[in-house]
Amino acid sequence: MTIKITQLCKTYNQDTDFPVHAVDHLDLEIAQGEFVAVMGPSGSGKTTLLNMLGGIDSPTSGKVCIDDKNIIELQEKDRIAYRRDNIGFIFQDYSLLPVLTALENVEFVMQLQGHSEAECRQRATDLLIKVGLADHLHKVPAKLSGGQQQRVAVARALAPSPKFVMADEPTANLDAKSTAELLDIMQQLNEQEGTTFIFSTHDPRVIGRAKRVIVFEDGKKTDDKQIEQKHSGEIKQ
């Protein structure tokens, strides 16, 4: 599956003398299996772009096509269903349901898909073990560290087997050790399962792991580079 956006625009205050072009006539294509960092300063439009790629937000104009299906044209209920089944989200603030345990948070989206209780329990357990939370399945978010909550968020995003995962500043609140461990997990899932990861970030730790870096500023793409990763962890352009 490929995301292809054409002349994508998101303008705020468009009927005033001072419109804000969060995304400005952007053309972009991202194929399944990529590990992409969209970098830029705060306010550059990174989060707005991810929200439109994932169907959370609607553009002022332009298209967001996934395998030739323009998700912007879908009815709201159809867009929600499409997003639920094909796109996972990892938010900077984790967005976990506070009254649910780690296991229940991961199960929740699969329950919405109609999977059986046994299927939900098994996949949620497997994913939480994979992200290193085998001993924390039954803890509510308040009993978990920030890094552990973000791991739950990663497992939840992957639970419905999405084709694409949108990660908005996923390491912003994490220390170096938690960041490295989380990126190891996501890189492994990308390489072993072909899950596409698209990050909005200005964190050099994330940028250093990316296989493609898109530079975004004032709503426009100013650079787009493929990165060759060495086994030593170094990168070269």
Sequence and secondary structure as in RCSB ss.txt:
>XXXX:A:sequence
MTIKITQLCKTYNQDTDFPVHAVDHLDLEIAQGEFVAVMGPSGSGKTTLLNMLGGIDSPTSGKVCIDDKNIIELQ
EKDRIAYRRDNIGFIFQDYSLLPVLTALENVEFVMQLQGHSEAECRQRATDLLIKVGLADHLHKVPAKLSGGQQQ
RVAVARALAPSPKFVMADEPTANLDAKSTAELLDIMQQLNEQEGTTFIFSTHDPRVIGRAKRVIVFEDGKKTDDK
QIEQKHSGEIKQ
>XXXX:A:secstr
 EEEEEEEEEEESTTSSS EEEEEEEEEEEETT EEEEE  TTSSHHHHHHHHTTSS  SEEEEEETTEEGGGS 
HHHHHHHHHHHEEEE TT    TTS HHHHHHHHHHHHT  HHHHHHHHHHHHHHTT TT TT  GGGS HHHHH
HHHHHHHHTT  SEEEEESTTTT  HHHHHHHHHHHHHHHHHH  EEEEEE  HHHHTT SEEEEEETTEEEEEE
E EE TTS EE 
